[in-house]
Amino acid sequence: MQKIIYYVASSLDGFIAGKNDDISQFLVRGNGVEKYLSDLASFETVIMGRRTYEFGYQFGLEPGQPAYPHMQHHIFSDSLAFESKADSVHIESRDVERVQEIREQANTDVYLCGGGEFAGWLLKHRLVDQLKIKLNPIILGDGIPLFGSSGTKANWKLTDQESYEQGLLILTYDLIAES
């Protein structure tokens, strides 16, 4: 079965965006960012929450269009609707069984493109298999936590670490199964 991989930028203090969704302090250039973009090419399926999808509007994403043209998009929302949408964009209700179906039907691992609340919900249901953190050398002090408001506890095993210029690290962790 394919993995659900939460591949996300984070500050040293565990925020995926600062106050008011500010991401301006995260690194946007360099070999680590190029590695991330290269890794995205291997995914054919992306899952995300409504806020993450709508966040793309400020960067030119047109409502109903795919943020990643080569991927099937599953946007989990009970309120999002489009007058028209691309065939690769699917609106889903937040449902554990539906997430499992998407994973089972995927040809590649599934890219979890946030956000924090959705990732926290997935973690609560043990649906995040791997965590790839693009750890930026910044402290934001406030913002959107890596797993939102989730209080779910989980243990992770570090399986890979890559270091890039400007202090960026890409850390890969696999979820340790409960015994």
Secondary structure by P-SEA (a helix, b strand, c coil): ccccccccccccccccccccccccccccccaaaaaaaaaaaaccbbbbcaaaaaaacccccccccccccccbbbbbccccccccccccbbbbcccaaaaaaaaaaccccccccccaaaaaaaaaaccccbbbbccccccccccccccccccccccccccccccccccccbbbbcccccc
